[in-house]
Amino acid sequence: MTQSNTNFDVIVVGGGAIGLATAYYLSKRGASTLVLEQFTFQNQLGSSAGVSRQFRIPYPDEYMVQMALDSMPYWDELQTHTSATLLDKVGTLWFGDPTVQSTEGNIAEAMKSLDALGVPYTSLTAQEIESQYHFKNIDPNYTGLFQADGASIDFRATIKTLYDQCQQSEHVTLQQESPVINIEQTSGIFKVTTPNGVVQAEKLVTVPGPYVNSVINFLGFNIDQIIYWNMASAYFRKTDPTIQYPTWFVFQNAIGDNGNQFYGFPEVGWDHPDYIRVAPDFVMETVPEPNQRSLVPNEQELAYNSEWVKNHMTGLDPTPHFMSTCLVGLSTIPNKETLIDFAPVFVPNHKNIVVSTTGWVAKFTPYLGKILTDLALDGETDIDLTPFRLGHKYFKAFQLPSLNTY
Ligand SMILES: Cc1cc2nc3c(=O)[nH]c(=O)nc-3n(C[C@H](O)[C@H](O)[C@H](O)COP(=O)(O)OP(=O)(O)OC[C@H]3O[C@@H](n4cnc5c(N)ncnc54)[C@H](O)[C@@H]3O)c2cc1C
């Protein structure tokens, strides 16, 4: 819907998956909502780039397992709005060295959390991983688990469905090519400036993904416990069309500069038929600032990725195709993946500013939209967000350099 009005109940800054999901839930509550996106909607320059993501339930922390379980009805609801299959339930396979900790977690701890919450899974030996899932030359000491509710997310269709729903809603205005370049507050009203003009609202939801500081800096705070990964990805042609992999992740210790953690997908109908995606889950170097990321994948990371495919996967040609990058912001707070909080108390009307950033949150997309909506409209949600209310650790007061100068 287009609206000449410049006053809204809520302005959502960031039109990636989470921004659109938030606008979708805000519209269900009848809140007039503006989504500002600096690039175009469905762009390839944020964390929602690419077309597939993994939905998985295994996590070392029980609250993350619970979050994944709780998000499932929200996926079911979103599914009613599209004929595309949003979650292709091929299962989650986790395998490798059970002592290894990665940004995804740890196998042994995840088994404990699944047990505690009664989530069914199958334990696997190295031999079973090879015989049942097409991998080869697996270290005999490796263990694994298979959890049947894991899925390959058609992320492009997810984002399109949310975008279409927002566009059809009388409550949502979508504005692209509108980078936020200033935010001011007057009498409890946020005035948000983009090159297209000034818009205003009483509430803000800031979901700018890895670009989070570029937005919250205008509000007088900053996050420094964040690193930026410009992640490489590639596809491999199937030489054996009968082989189908689940979504999978391998936990291994790094070897020199080879981070040695990889993940992959099945062949899916929505993405390069006859090819499957396999990617490194590490970067050899972090990016100092989001605007310094490259769209060219790191060659050495891709070489390690192909080596893994060649040495450990069957039915694939190890030549990489369709290479790309995707930028993600990750928390440097140990075992804390995602921040969902209000702005810090030193910011006036801090409870009218909701911030969410960092982590692997594609799997929570619709659920996170609902949570951020509750926080924005009600100032609370019935979900226990204690593990995600990390603002006291993340947020630091920040003054824009130009404000110092004048
Ligand atoms: C390679 C890779 C693999 C991943 N795999 C998984 C996975 O398997 N499972 C999983 O759950 N998650 C995964 N993730 C993480 C997941 O994709 C992200 O958590 C999710 O896409 C974040 O969405 P978002 O909307 O918060 O951020 P983004 O998609 O980055 O959206 C933020 C938007 O805000 C806009 N923006 C920023 N600043 C401004 C501004 N000043 N003004 C206006 N607009 C602005 C940006 O342009 C951007 O479009 C993966 C990420 C990557 C990179």
The ligand as an ORCA input file, in Angstrom:
! r2SCAN-3c Opt
* xyz 0 1
  C      25.733    -17.487      4.863
  C      24.668    -17.402      5.914
  C      24.036    -18.571      6.310
  C      23.056    -18.536      7.282
  N      22.440    -19.693      7.630
  C      21.442    -19.675      8.532
  C      20.737    -20.854      8.809
  O      20.995    -21.912      8.240
  N      19.736    -20.797      9.731
  C      19.392    -19.644     10.364
  O      18.481    -19.670     11.186
  N      20.022    -18.487     10.084
  C      21.036    -18.480      9.188
  N      21.697    -17.311      8.863
  C      21.307    -16.078      9.554
  C      20.060    -15.453      8.970
  O      20.107    -15.455      7.571
  C      19.940    -14.050      9.523
  O      19.879    -14.146     10.948
  C      18.672    -13.340      9.025
  O      18.635    -13.327      7.616
  C      18.665    -11.919      9.573
  O      17.633    -11.184      8.969
  P      17.468     -9.645      9.326
  O      16.229     -9.190      8.688
  O      17.628     -9.473     10.797
  O      18.768     -8.961      8.713
  P      19.053     -8.500      7.199
  O      18.584     -9.525      6.253
  O      20.470     -8.095      7.148
  O      18.118     -7.257      7.030
  C      18.443     -5.999      7.558
  C      18.031     -4.989      6.533
  O      18.185     -3.692      7.104
  C      18.594     -2.825      6.091
  N      19.231     -1.654      6.694
  C      20.369     -1.608      7.394
  N      20.684     -0.369      7.765
  C      19.687      0.414      7.314
  C      19.432      1.809      7.353
  N      20.270      2.685      7.955
  N      18.297      2.289      6.787
  C      17.429      1.442      6.180
  N      17.642      0.110      6.074
  C      18.751     -0.392      6.638
  C      19.574     -3.664      5.303
  O      19.812     -3.153      4.019
  C      18.920     -5.022      5.298
  O      18.142     -5.254      4.150
  C      22.688    -17.306      7.881
  C      23.316    -16.127      7.483
  C      24.291    -16.174      6.500
  C      24.944    -14.901      6.076
*
